Amino acid sequence: MKYKTQMEAAKKGIITKEMEVVAKKEFMDIQKLRELVAGGQVVIPANINHHTLSAEGIGTGLKTKVNVNLGISGDCQDYTVEMNKVKMAIGFACEAIMDLSNYGKTNTFRKELIACSQAMIGTVPMYDAIGYWERELLEISAEDFLKIVEAHAQEGVDFMTIHAGINKRSVECFKRDKRLTNIVSRGGSLLFAWMEMTENENPFYEYYDELLDILRRYDVTISLGDALRPGSIADSTDAGQISELIELGDLTKRAWARDVQVIIEGPGHMAMNEIAANMTLQKRICHNAPFYVLGPLVTDIAPGYDHITSAIGGAIAAANGADFLCYVTPAEHLRLPDLNDVKEGIVACKIAAHAADIAKGIPCARNIDNQMSDARQRIDWDEMFSLAIDPEKARKYFESTPPSSRHSCSMCGKMCAVRTTNMILEGQKVEFGPENNLERKM
């Protein structure tokens, strides 16, 4: 092999089979794509051991990608349920799945997931630390953390969230600038606790070069996690968040120097008026590396509906430069999501991503909308259902209150505006039966 990673190949002018797949999916000139990968503006997460992968690109000029989180916990240990979520995510054409399992020996599920999934697979190795070693957090060494990273890489994980930016400098900013919700990142909180209890530097920061060597060996993309992301709109764009972002900018350049692809993770919770500025700030400080956001959730008062608050923020974020959206389900802040929650989260996130692609002028993004509008003009219900993000729900709604004629729906009946206009343009006379006579006495 003449190269170790997609980035190294791109820098050397080599077109990989993964680049060919992505260029075709994105309607992009392959040399332009190669240049974007070489410059770090696009990543193609593709572990050399993930043999079922259908490669996807994330970054500048490409469609906004969607990630689905799943995995087992101590309270919900049913692998079959989680695999059903995987099948749903793939069925909805989600490009990435993150296995966030944090209970027991998680590699059994992860290996099965990688073996069957054409979507990119991501993990957060920090979540696996306690279960993998069967030790208390305080007893885990820096070397132990790196061994978990290598174990995930060997299994075929395409991208990993690594919270390397929460170091002693950013922690000092966090402590000095008081927060309403402190640290809400699970991985970030564990690292913060480990650092405070051991009085040591973050091992992923202190041994960052060794970490990059592992990732390069398997061509794993590093997703630099935002341990200090805001967990409430009150904490957004504060000193802790920005100080960590500055660290991530430096870590990005260090990774690129070793030909390791980089994604930057972002907030979190954030009022709508701050989102566009945060996207610009991230792109500037992190050298236009692809940006991956959780939400952002634009209000804190909608438990049970946070897939909506997230979709609002995600659409604004992606329209202003975010490249990768992590779905949020109605169960966020409440419990592990069930299958229906996952579906609701996926659909909301897909809507946000697609709406942003239209706003960004992504090539061919509008095509399916134009096809839907044409089908509506022709009142072709079957075609409309086939073009819908969720065909099953669209058909179920239509058929739940069936119209007397399929040339309309039960809302307008024979007074359907489309039907009326079509008939007049075709030279027909519009007439209504007695049940639709507006002048009859009530």
C-alpha positions as CSV (number, residue, x, y, z in Angstrom):
1,M,0.0,0.0,0.0
2,K,1.4,3.4,-1.0
3,Y,-0.5,5.3,1.7
4,K,-1.8,4.8,5.3
5,T,-4.7,7.1,5.4
6,Q,-7.2,8.8,3.0
7,M,-5.5,12.1,3.8
8,E,-2.0,10.9,3.0
9,A,-3.3,9.5,-0.3
10,A,-4.9,12.8,-1.1
11,K,-1.8,14.7,-0.3
12,K,0.2,12.4,-2.7
13,G,-2.3,12.9,-5.5
14,I,-3.7,9.3,-5.2
15,I,-7.4,8.7,-5.9
16,T,-8.7,6.0,-3.5
17,K,-11.7,3.7,-4.2
18,E,-13.4,5.5,-1.3
19,M,-12.9,8.9,-3.0
20,E,-14.4,7.5,-6.1
21,V,-17.5,6.3,-4.2
22,V,-17.9,9.7,-2.4
23,A,-17.4,11.8,-5.6
24,K,-20.1,9.8,-7.4
25,K,-22.5,10.2,-4.4
26,E,-21.9,13.9,-4.1
27,F,-21.9,14.8,-7.9
28,M,-18.4,16.3,-7.3
29,D,-15.3,16.4,-9.5
30,I,-13.0,13.8,-8.1
31,Q,-9.9,16.0,-8.2
32,K,-11.7,18.7,-6.3
33,L,-12.7,16.1,-3.7
34,R,-9.1,14.9,-3.4
35,E,-7.9,18.5,-2.8
36,L,-10.5,19.0,-0.1
37,V,-9.5,15.8,1.6
38,A,-5.8,16.7,1.4
39,G,-6.6,20.1,3.0
40,G,-8.6,18.6,5.8
41,Q,-11.9,20.3,4.7
42,V,-13.4,16.9,3.9
43,V,-13.0,13.6,5.7
44,I,-13.8,10.1,4.5
45,P,-13.9,8.0,7.7
46,A,-12.9,4.5,6.5
47,N,-11.2,2.1,8.8
48,I,-9.1,-0.4,6.9
49,N,-10.8,-3.2,8.8
50,H,-14.4,-2.0,8.1
51,H,-15.0,-4.1,5.0
52,T,-18.8,-3.6,4.6
53,L,-18.5,0.2,4.5
54,S,-20.1,2.3,1.8
55,A,-17.8,5.3,2.1
56,E,-19.2,8.8,2.8
57,G,-17.6,12.2,2.9
58,I,-18.2,14.9,5.5
59,G,-17.3,18.5,5.0
60,T,-17.2,21.5,2.6
61,G,-19.5,21.3,-0.4
62,L,-21.0,17.9,0.5
63,K,-24.4,16.9,1.7
64,T,-25.0,17.3,5.5
65,K,-24.6,13.9,7.1
66,V,-26.7,12.4,9.9
67,N,-25.5,10.3,12.8
68,V,-27.6,8.0,15.0
69,N,-26.5,7.2,18.6
70,L,-27.4,3.9,20.2
71,G,-25.9,1.3,22.5
72,I,-26.6,-0.6,25.7
73,S,-26.5,0.6,29.3
74,G,-26.8,-1.0,32.7
75,D,-30.5,-0.4,32.7
76,C,-31.2,-1.5,29.1
77,Q,-29.1,-4.5,28.1
78,D,-31.1,-5.9,25.1
79,Y,-28.7,-6.2,22.1
80,T,-31.6,-7.3,19.9
81,V,-33.4,-3.9,20.4
82,E,-30.2,-2.0,19.6
83,M,-29.7,-4.0,16.5
84,N,-33.2,-3.2,15.4
85,K,-32.3,0.5,15.8
86,V,-29.3,-0.1,13.6
87,K,-31.6,-1.6,10.9
88,M,-33.9,1.4,11.2
89,A,-31.0,3.8,10.8
90,I,-29.7,2.1,7.7
91,G,-33.3,1.9,6.3
92,F,-33.5,5.7,6.6
93,A,-30.1,6.0,4.9
94,C,-28.4,7.6,7.9
95,E,-24.7,7.8,7.1
96,A,-23.2,7.1,10.5
97,I,-24.0,5.1,13.6
98,M,-22.3,5.7,17.0
99,D,-22.2,2.8,19.4
100,L,-22.2,4.5,22.8
101,S,-22.6,1.2,24.8
102,N,-21.2,1.7,28.3
103,Y,-22.0,-1.5,30.1
104,G,-20.1,-4.8,30.3
105,K,-18.0,-6.2,27.5
106,T,-19.3,-4.1,24.6
107,N,-17.1,-5.5,21.9
108,T,-19.5,-8.4,21.1
109,F,-22.2,-5.9,19.9
110,R,-19.7,-3.6,18.3
111,K,-18.1,-6.4,16.2
112,E,-21.6,-7.5,14.9
113,L,-22.5,-3.9,14.2
114,I,-19.3,-3.3,12.1
115,A,-19.7,-6.6,10.3
116,C,-23.2,-5.7,9.1
117,S,-23.2,-2.0,8.7
118,Q,-22.5,0.0,5.5
119,A,-22.8,3.2,7.5
120,M,-19.7,4.7,9.2
121,I,-19.3,3.5,12.8
122,G,-18.2,5.7,15.6
123,T,-17.4,5.2,19.3
124,V,-16.3,7.0,22.4
125,P,-13.6,4.8,23.8
126,M,-13.7,6.6,27.1
127,Y,-17.2,5.2,27.7
128,D,-15.7,1.7,27.5
129,A,-12.9,2.3,30.0
130,I,-14.5,1.0,33.2
131,G,-16.3,-2.0,31.7
132,Y,-13.3,-3.0,29.6
133,W,-10.9,-3.1,32.4
134,E,-13.4,-3.9,35.2
135,R,-11.7,-1.3,37.4
136,E,-12.7,1.9,39.1
137,L,-11.9,5.1,37.2
138,L,-9.1,6.1,39.6
139,E,-7.4,2.8,38.9
140,I,-7.2,3.2,35.1
141,S,-3.9,4.5,33.7
142,A,-3.1,6.6,30.7
143,E,-1.7,3.6,29.0
144,D,-5.0,1.7,29.7
145,F,-7.0,4.5,27.9
146,L,-4.8,4.2,24.8
147,K,-5.2,0.4,24.7
148,I,-9.0,0.8,24.5
149,V,-8.5,3.2,21.6
150,E,-6.4,0.6,19.8
151,A,-8.9,-2.2,20.6
152,H,-11.7,-0.2,18.9
153,A,-9.5,0.6,16.0
154,Q,-8.6,-3.0,15.4
155,E,-12.3,-3.9,15.4
156,G,-13.0,-1.5,12.5
157,V,-14.3,1.7,14.0
158,D,-14.2,4.5,11.5
159,F,-14.2,7.6,13.7
160,M,-13.8,8.1,17.5
161,T,-14.8,10.9,19.7
162,I,-11.7,11.7,21.8
163,H,-12.0,14.5,24.3
164,A,-8.4,15.7,24.0
165,G,-9.1,19.4,24.4
166,I,-10.1,19.4,28.0
167,N,-6.7,20.0,29.5
168,K,-5.5,21.8,32.5
169,R,-5.8,25.2,30.7
170,S,-9.4,24.8,29.6
171,V,-10.4,23.3,33.0
172,E,-9.0,26.4,34.7
173,C,-11.3,28.5,32.4
174,F,-14.2,26.3,33.2
175,K,-13.7,26.6,36.9
176,R,-13.1,30.4,36.8
177,D,-16.2,31.2,34.7
178,K,-19.0,29.6,36.7
179,R,-21.7,27.7,34.8
180,L,-25.3,26.9,35.4
181,T,-25.0,23.3,34.3
182,N,-21.2,22.6,34.7
183,I,-20.0,19.6,32.5
184,V,-22.7,17.6,30.7
185,S,-20.5,15.6,28.3
186,R,-20.3,12.0,29.7
187,G,-16.8,11.4,28.4
188,G,-15.8,14.9,29.4
189,S,-17.0,14.5,32.9
190,L,-15.2,11.2,33.3
191,L,-11.9,12.7,32.1
192,F,-12.4,15.8,34.3
193,A,-13.0,13.5,37.3
194,W,-9.9,11.4,36.5
195,M,-7.8,14.5,36.1
196,E,-9.0,16.0,39.4
197,M,-8.6,12.7,41.3
198,T,-5.1,11.9,40.0
199,E,-3.9,15.5,39.6
200,N,-2.6,14.5,36.1
201,E,-3.0,16.0,32.7
202,N,-5.7,14.6,30.4
203,P,-4.0,11.4,29.0
204,F,-5.4,12.0,25.5
205,Y,-3.8,15.4,25.5
206,E,-0.6,14.4,27.2
207,Y,0.0,11.4,24.9
208,Y,-1.7,12.9,21.8
209,D,1.1,11.9,19.5
210,E,0.9,8.3,20.6
211,L,-2.8,8.4,20.1
212,L,-2.4,9.7,16.6
213,D,0.0,6.9,15.8
214,I,-2.7,4.4,16.7
215,L,-5.4,6.2,14.6
216,R,-3.1,6.5,11.6
217,R,-2.3,2.8,11.7
218,Y,-6.0,1.9,11.0
219,D,-7.0,5.2,9.2
220,V,-9.4,6.1,12.0
221,T,-10.8,9.7,11.9
222,I,-10.5,11.6,15.1
223,S,-13.6,13.4,16.2
224,L,-12.3,15.9,18.7
225,G,-15.0,16.0,21.3
226,D,-16.3,19.1,23.0
227,A,-16.1,18.0,26.7
228,L,-17.0,21.6,27.7
229,R,-20.0,21.9,25.4
230,P,-22.8,24.0,26.9
231,G,-25.6,21.9,28.5
232,S,-27.9,24.9,28.7
233,I,-28.5,28.0,26.7
234,A,-27.2,30.0,29.7
235,D,-23.7,28.5,29.3
236,S,-23.3,28.8,25.5
237,T,-20.3,30.6,24.1
238,D,-18.7,31.0,27.5
239,A,-15.0,30.9,28.4
240,G,-14.9,27.1,28.9
241,Q,-16.4,26.3,25.5
242,I,-14.2,28.8,23.7
243,S,-11.0,27.9,25.5
244,E,-11.5,24.2,24.6
245,L,-12.2,25.2,21.0
246,I,-8.9,27.0,20.8
247,E,-7.1,23.8,22.0
248,L,-9.0,21.8,19.4
249,G,-7.7,24.1,16.7
250,D,-4.1,23.3,17.7
251,L,-4.8,19.6,18.0
252,T,-6.3,19.7,14.5
253,K,-3.0,20.9,12.9
254,R,-1.0,18.3,14.9
255,A,-3.3,15.5,13.6
256,W,-3.1,16.8,10.0
257,A,0.7,16.8,10.2
258,R,0.5,13.0,10.8
259,D,-2.1,12.6,8.0
260,V,-4.9,11.8,10.5
261,Q,-8.3,13.1,9.4
262,V,-10.2,15.4,11.9
263,I,-13.8,16.2,12.7
264,I,-14.5,18.9,15.3
265,E,-17.5,18.5,17.6
266,G,-19.7,21.4,18.7
267,P,-22.5,22.4,21.0
268,G,-24.8,21.5,22.7
269,H,-27.5,23.9,23.8
270,M,-27.5,27.4,22.3
271,A,-30.0,30.2,21.6
272,M,-30.8,30.6,17.9
273,N,-29.2,34.0,17.6
274,E,-25.8,32.6,18.6
275,I,-25.7,29.6,16.2
276,A,-24.4,31.3,13.0
277,A,-21.6,33.1,14.9
278,N,-20.5,29.8,16.5
279,M,-20.3,28.1,13.2
280,T,-18.1,30.8,11.8
281,L,-16.0,30.9,14.9
282,Q,-15.4,27.1,14.8
283,K,-14.5,27.1,11.1
284,R,-12.0,29.9,11.7
285,I,-10.3,28.6,14.8
286,C,-10.2,25.0,13.6
287,H,-9.0,25.8,10.1
288,N,-12.3,24.8,8.3
289,A,-12.2,21.2,9.5
290,P,-15.6,19.5,9.2
291,F,-17.9,20.4,12.1
292,Y,-20.2,17.9,13.9
293,V,-22.9,19.3,16.1
294,L,-25.3,17.8,18.7
295,G,-28.4,19.9,18.0
296,P,-27.8,22.6,19.1
297,L,-30.9,22.5,21.2
298,V,-32.4,26.0,21.1
299,T,-34.4,25.9,24.3
300,D,-34.1,24.0,27.5
301,I,-37.8,23.5,28.4
302,A,-39.0,20.8,25.9
303,P,-38.2,17.4,27.4
304,G,-40.1,14.9,25.3
305,Y,-39.8,17.1,22.3
306,D,-36.1,17.7,22.1
307,H,-36.0,16.1,18.6
308,I,-37.8,19.3,17.5
309,T,-35.6,21.8,19.5
310,S,-32.6,20.0,18.1
311,A,-33.9,20.0,14.5
312,I,-34.4,23.7,14.6
313,G,-30.9,24.3,15.8
314,G,-29.4,21.7,13.5
315,A,-31.0,23.3,10.4
316,I,-29.6,26.7,11.4
317,A,-26.2,25.3,12.2
318,A,-25.9,23.3,9.0
319,A,-27.1,26.2,6.8
320,N,-24.3,28.2,8.4
321,G,-21.5,25.7,7.9
322,A,-22.0,22.6,10.1
323,D,-21.3,19.5,8.1
324,F,-22.5,16.6,10.3
325,L,-25.6,16.5,12.6
326,C,-26.1,14.1,15.5
327,Y,-29.8,13.2,15.9
328,V,-31.6,13.9,19.2
329,T,-34.6,11.8,20.2
330,P,-37.7,12.8,22.2
331,A,-36.2,10.8,25.0
332,E,-33.2,13.1,25.4
333,H,-32.7,14.0,29.0
334,L,-35.3,11.4,30.1
335,R,-34.3,7.8,29.3
336,L,-32.7,5.5,26.7
337,P,-34.7,5.9,23.5
338,D,-36.9,3.1,22.3
339,L,-37.4,2.2,18.6
340,N,-40.1,4.8,18.1
341,D,-38.0,7.5,19.7
342,V,-35.2,6.6,17.4
343,K,-37.5,6.9,14.4
344,E,-38.7,10.3,15.5
345,G,-35.2,11.5,16.1
346,I,-33.9,10.3,12.7
347,V,-36.8,11.9,10.7
348,A,-36.4,15.2,12.5
349,C,-32.7,15.3,11.9
350,K,-33.0,14.2,8.2
351,I,-35.4,17.1,7.7
352,A,-33.0,19.5,9.3
353,A,-30.1,18.2,7.2
354,H,-32.0,18.3,3.9
355,A,-33.4,21.8,4.6
356,A,-29.8,23.0,5.2
357,D,-28.5,21.4,2.0
358,I,-31.2,23.3,0.0
359,A,-30.1,26.5,1.7
360,K,-26.4,25.8,1.0
361,G,-27.0,25.1,-2.6
362,I,-25.7,21.5,-2.5
363,P,-25.8,20.0,-6.0
364,C,-29.0,18.2,-6.8
365,A,-30.4,18.8,-3.2
366,R,-33.6,20.3,-4.6
367,N,-34.3,17.6,-7.1
368,I,-36.4,15.4,-4.8
369,D,-38.4,18.4,-3.6
370,N,-39.2,19.3,-7.3
371,Q,-40.2,15.7,-7.9
372,M,-42.5,15.8,-4.9
373,S,-44.1,19.1,-6.0
374,D,-44.7,17.7,-9.5
375,A,-46.3,14.6,-8.0
376,R,-48.6,16.9,-5.9
377,Q,-49.5,18.9,-8.9
378,R,-50.6,15.7,-10.6
379,I,-52.2,14.4,-7.4
380,D,-50.2,11.1,-7.7
381,W,-50.4,9.8,-4.1
382,D,-48.3,6.7,-4.6
383,E,-45.4,8.8,-6.1
384,M,-45.7,11.3,-3.2
385,F,-45.5,8.5,-0.7
386,S,-42.4,7.0,-2.4
387,L,-40.6,10.4,-2.3
388,A,-41.4,11.1,1.4
389,I,-38.8,10.9,4.1
390,D,-41.2,8.6,6.0
391,P,-43.4,6.9,3.4
392,E,-45.1,4.7,5.9
393,K,-46.4,7.6,8.0
394,A,-47.5,9.6,5.0
395,R,-49.6,6.8,3.7
396,K,-51.0,6.0,7.1
397,Y,-52.2,9.6,7.6
398,F,-53.7,9.7,4.1
399,E,-55.6,6.4,4.5
400,S,-56.7,7.1,8.1
401,T,-59.5,9.4,6.8
402,P,-59.8,8.4,3.2
403,P,-61.3,10.9,0.7
404,S,-64.3,10.1,-1.5
405,S,-61.9,10.5,-4.5
406,R,-58.2,10.0,-4.7
407,H,-58.0,13.2,-6.7
408,S,-57.9,15.1,-3.4
409,C,-57.5,14.5,0.3
410,S,-60.0,14.6,3.1
411,M,-59.0,18.2,4.1
412,C,-60.4,19.9,1.0
413,G,-62.3,17.2,-0.8
414,K,-63.7,18.4,-4.1
415,M,-62.6,21.9,-3.3
416,C,-58.9,20.9,-3.6
417,A,-57.1,23.9,-5.1
418,V,-54.9,21.7,-7.2
419,R,-57.8,19.8,-8.6
420,T,-59.8,23.0,-9.3
421,T,-56.8,24.6,-11.1
422,N,-56.0,21.5,-13.1
423,M,-59.6,21.2,-14.3
424,I,-59.8,24.8,-15.4
425,L,-56.4,24.6,-17.2
426,E,-57.6,21.5,-19.0
427,G,-60.7,23.3,-20.2
428,Q,-63.1,21.5,-17.9
429,K,-66.1,22.9,-16.0
430,V,-65.8,22.9,-12.2
431,E,-68.9,21.8,-10.4
432,F,-69.6,20.7,-6.8
433,G,-72.2,18.3,-5.6
434,P,-74.9,19.4,-3.0
435,E,-72.7,18.5,-0.1
436,N,-70.2,21.2,-1.2
437,N,-72.7,24.0,-2.2
438,L,-71.5,27.0,-0.3
439,E,-74.8,28.9,-0.7
440,R,-77.1,26.2,0.8
441,K,-78.8,27.1,4.1
442,M,-77.3,25.5,7.2
